[in-house]
Amino acid sequence: MTPALKNQLRHLDWAIVQLLDERARLLAGTAPGDPARAPSIDDLLRRHDGPCSPSDLREVFAVIDRATTTAAEVGS
């Protein structure tokens, strides 16, 4: 792996962490049982045409939902 590629991946990973933190902050103002808190990925997956499999992305979003919901509830 080239240093440039490694650097790009590090920046992408940092951006992902920042976006997850922002999602948790946005959820902090919502009720824990609110169904609107769940990611609405069905439409995203219908339009997705990238190399990641829809089932893998569904798993990723399930983990994101759990992590950011838990963080939002702790931070509330």
C-alpha positions in Angstrom: 0.0 0.0 0.0 1.4 3.4 -1.0 1.7 6.1 1.6 -0.7 8.3 -0.4 -3.4 5.5 -0.3 -2.8 4.9 3.4 -3.2 8.7 4.0 -6.4 8.8 2.0 -7.8 5.8 4.0 -6.9 7.5 7.3 -8.7 10.7 6.2 -11.8 8.7 5.2 -11.8 6.8 8.5 -11.6 10.1 10.4 -14.5 11.5 8.4 -16.6 8.4 9.2 -15.9 8.8 12.9 -16.9 12.5 12.7 -20.2 11.6 10.9 -21.0 8.9 13.4 -20.5 11.4 16.3 -22.7 13.9 14.5 -25.4 11.2 14.1 -25.3 10.5 17.8 -25.5 14.2 18.6 -28.6 14.6 16.4 -30.2 11.6 18.0 -29.7 13.0 21.5 -32.7 15.2 21.1 -35.1 12.4 20.1 -37.1 10.0 22.3 -35.5 6.5 22.6 -38.5 4.7 21.2 -39.0 7.0 18.2 -39.0 4.9 15.0 -37.6 7.9 13.1 -34.3 7.3 14.9 -33.6 4.1 12.8 -31.6 4.5 9.7 -33.8 4.5 6.6 -31.6 2.3 4.4 -34.1 0.5 2.2 -34.2 3.4 -0.2 -30.5 3.8 0.0 -29.9 0.2 -0.8 -32.4 0.3 -3.8 -30.3 3.1 -5.3 -26.9 1.7 -4.3 -24.8 0.4 -7.2 -21.3 0.3 -5.6 -19.1 -2.7 -4.8 -20.4 -3.3 -1.3 -23.1 -5.9 -1.0 -26.5 -4.8 0.2 -26.5 -7.4 3.0 -23.2 -6.2 4.2 -24.3 -2.6 4.2 -27.5 -3.5 6.0 -25.3 -5.1 8.8 -23.1 -2.0 8.9 -26.1 0.3 9.3 -27.5 -2.0 12.1 -24.2 -1.6 14.0 -24.2 2.2 13.3 -27.8 2.4 14.6 -26.9 0.5 17.8 -23.7 2.5 18.4 -25.1 5.9 17.8 -28.4 5.3 19.6 -26.5 4.0 22.6 -24.2 7.0 22.5 -27.1 9.4 22.2 -28.9 7.8 25.2 -25.7 8.0 27.3 -25.1 11.6 26.3 -28.7 12.7 27.0 
